Amino acid sequence: MFDKLESLDDLFEMQLKDLYSAENQLVKALPKMAAEAKDGRLRQGFEKHLQETKNQVARLEQIGKAMDLKLSGHTCKAMEGLIAEGNETMSENATDEVMDAALIASSQRIEHYEIAGYGTAAHYAERLGHSEAASLLRQSLQEEQLTDTKLNDLAKNYLNQKAM
């Protein structure tokens, strides 16, 4: 991707490309996760997060355009691995309740990765004086944090008990 990372600007650009790849991969994966979910609330959560993820892609594109950066052409290996792991889990022979709990576990791994990515990128943007980019990245960060909280609540207060 880069011959050499020489500045925080270079690292920021790398983070944006990684997030862009990760979110685009997730746009493709979320419909399968929603289809696999048996619990209606979980399925609706995945469907809602798909729309949020599409909006996050659009925000990243807005940042790229404003900064004259081409964000495509990079593959986020971490998201690729997280999705592959989730697909492997979905291929297991599990009861509906256990599968829903497993889907939440896989989803939270993804959310935690995205939270780390958006938090880092937002900090870099602020540090580099890209206030509009920082604001857009913080908006996506807040959505990811809220999704993680909702998944956590659904697991702890309902689905994990059903899976016992």
N, C-alpha and C positions, 0 to 999 in steps of 0.2 A: 504494500500500500504506500509506504513512504520509504524513501531511501534512508532517511535519517530523521529522527524526531529531534529538532533543534530548539524548540520553544514551546511554551504553553499553548500558543496559537496552533501549532502542529498537533499537539496532543488533543486540543479541543476539537479540531477537525476530525481526528481519528475517532473520538468519542461520538461525534454526531453521525459519522458513517456507520459505526457499530450499532448505534441505536436505530438508525434507519433500516438497516438490514434486519435487526432483531424484530422490529415492529412489523415489517413486511412479512417475515416468516410467520409471525403470530397471526396476522390477518388470514393466512392460509390454514393455520392449525385450529383456530377457535371454532369454526363450524363443525369440525369433526368432534371436538370436545363437547360441544353443545348437543350434538346428535347422540353421543354416548351417554350423557347424563340422564339418569332416570328421574331424579327429583326435579320437579317443575321449577322450584326457586333457583336451583343450581343451573339448570338449562337457561332460564331467563337471565341469570347473572352473566353467563358466558355470552349470550346474545347481546346484552347491553355492553359488555366489555369489548366485543367485536366492533361496535360502533365507536366507542371511545378510542380504540386502537387505530381505527381508520382516521379519526380526528387527530391523533398523535402523529401519524404519518404525515398528514397535511401540515401540522405545525412544523415538523422537521423540514418539510419541503419549503415552507415559508422562510425558515431560518436560512436554509441553503440558498434560496433565491436572493434573499437580502444580503447575504455575505458572498455571493457569487461562487458557491461551492457546489461541486457535483457530488452528491451523496451516494449515488449508486455505484456498483462495481466492487463492493466489499461484501464478504460473507461473515456474519457474526457466528463464529464457531461455537460459542457458549450457548446461544439460543438454539442452534442446530442440535446440539447435544441434549439440551433440556427437552426439546420437542421429540427427539428420537426416544428418549427415556420415557416420556409420556405415552408415545405410541406403543412402546413395548408393554407398558402397564395396561393400556387399553386392550391389548391382545390377550391378556390373562383371562383365565376362566374364573370369574368372580361373581358373587351374588351382586344384585343391583346395589344394595346398600354399601357393600365393601368397595365396589367400583366407584360409586359417588365419592366416598371418603378418599380413595386413591386419586381421583381426578382433582380433588381439592389440594391434596398434598403436592401433586405435580404442578398445579397452577400456582401455588404459593411459592414454589421454587422459582418459577418464572417471574412472579411479581417481585420477589426479593432481588432478583438480578436486575430487573428494570428499575426498581427503586434506587439501587446502587448506581446504575448508569445515569439516570436523570439527575440524581443528587450531585454526582461528580460534574456532569456537563453544566448544570446550572451554576455551580460554584465557579467553574472555569469561565463561563460567560460573564458572570459578575466581575470577576477578577480582571478580565480583559476589557471591560467597559462595554460589553454587548448587552445593554440593559433590556432591549426588546427580546432578544434571544433568551436571556435569563428568565424573563417573565413567562415566556411560552414554555420553557423547560420546567419551570416550577409548577405551572398549571398541569402539565403531564405528570409530574412527580406526585402532586396531590391526588390525581385520579388513581394512580397506581397504589398509593398508600390506602386510599379509601377502598379500592377493590380488595386489597389484602385484608383489611379489617373486616369487610363483609364476608369474605371466604372463611376467615378465622371464626367469626361469630357463627356462621352456618355450620361449620364443622363442630365446634365445641358445644354449641347449644342444641344440636339436633342430629346431624348426619353421623357423627362418630358414635353416638349412643345407639342409633339404629343399626350400625355395622357390627355391634358387639355380639 
